[in-house]
Amino acid sequence: MTTPHQLAYHENELKRLQAALASLIPLGIKWRQIKCGKKCRCQQGLLHGPYPYLRIKRDGKWVHHYLGRDWEPPAGICKPSQYRRLMRQYRERLKEVERLRDQLARAS
């Protein structure tokens, strides 16, 4: 039997997950080292970097966009996999809250 206490607990967890998701920015950032292609004091062929690249999938292929040498990640940046995991937890919690509300409504 469902109690209002259980429902309140799950609703609080739902709010916590919502806040966690709202503070995250899912970006596929890949730090890559690049071979030197110019004449410089590194003696051509050495690796420079690492430099940040935004990794996006387009038409089934990964495309990398250079973000700039001095790019700094914004607060809240996370891996897309971490964001998807939190989103999955949020959806599961939402289903549980809906199920509990439905049980309480039928019991009344």
JOGI-V586128 format. One line per field, one symbol per residue. ss: DSSP state (H for helix, E for strand, C for the rest). psi: psi as a letter, one per 30 degrees, with the letter a starting at -180 (. if undefined). Layout:
ss=???
psi=???
This chain:
ss=CCCHHHHHHHHHHHHHHHHHHHCCEECCEEEEEEECCCCCCCCCCCEEEEEEEEEEEECCEEEEEECCCCCCCCCCEECHHHHHHHHHHHHHHHHHHHHHHHHHHHHC
psi=kklfeeeeeeeeeeeeeeeeeffkjjkikkjkkkkkgljlffikflklakkkkkjkkkhgkkkkkkfkegkkklkgklkeeeeeeeeeeeeeeeeeeeeeeeeeeef.
